[in-house]
Amino acid sequence: MGIQMEPGSAVFFEGQYVPTEQAKISIMTHAFNYGTGLFEGIRGYYTKDEDNILVFRLKEHVDRLVRNCNVMCMDIPQSREEIENICIEVIRRSGFKEGVYIRPIVYKDELSLGPKLSGVHSSLCCYVIKLGDYCDISTGLDVAVTSWRRLSDNAIPSRVKSTGSYVNSALASSEAKDAGFDEAIFLREDGSVAEGSAMNLFIVMDGKLITSPVTADILVGITRNTILELAAKELGIEVVERPIARTELYVCDEVFFTGTGAQVAPVRSVDRRIVGQGEPGPIAKQLQSLYFDVVQGKVAKYRHWCTPVF
Ligand code: PMP
């Protein structure tokens, strides 16, 4: 089922706030034809205690978006600060008082033919939806290595959250789900582990937390970076960024995914092989609980990661 937008709720489109139903693009739009859009997915957490929505790591998401614009030869008039304000304003105007997901998109908005980047005009739009858990995060996911390879950074840059690159994610995720699994794990062309379809991957081996390096055809996740920092600084866990072999997934003690949507999602089996005890492992559980405290603004030291909407 598609996303049910609230009729009349405001989105940012072509330089102004307009009702959702007015934000329409032409079938000739460059981004629609060639996948030349760039986006972010950002969560806002509702806190009852403060009766507020806290947007998690807004600055870092906007920073990634703006840096990625350079890869895609995109120029937009809005500054980082203005993009942050637009993200906040669409939430304010939505009237939501619950968990939200904010999606700013920079896209080639020209009605022109030809798969090129430079000289094609870009524009920014932004919308917000309500969002609870994107996948099960309590019992552990049953996942499978997909037969699709993660796209190479030298083909369609995996570092860049481009709309076109999500064909790769959709192929992997559909293959896994159609075969009865919850999620997919991508290998790279060289056979090492990259990440999930829309999430980064961690393994735990002998108490060490291991994740693929930023040069391993991954999207450098903001949740990934958050977990690396929290694990090292708050839990005193040794963290290692190094290539992961497929078979390490079968012999390690824990596997979990991280992402804005997935949050911290433990994995209980990979390719029908039980991981650890077949339930969320102790390190994943500790990190998950700390992560939820941090995103809800409960940890003073990391409060600067949370931007209040109201
Ligand atoms: N990898 C991919 C392919 C993704 O789509 C996402 C979700 N944005 C992630 C990793 C996780 O990134 P983040 O933690 O910044 O949401």
Boltz pocket constraint, residues with backbone or C-beta under 6 A from the ligand:
constraints:
  - pocket:
      binder: B
      contacts: [[A, 41], [A, 158], [A, 169], [A, 195], [A, 196], [A, 197], [A, 198], [A, 199], [A, 200], [A, 218], [A, 219], [A, 220], [A, 221], [A, 222], [A, 223], [A, 224], [A, 258], [A, 259], [A, 260], [A, 261]]
      max_distance: 6.0
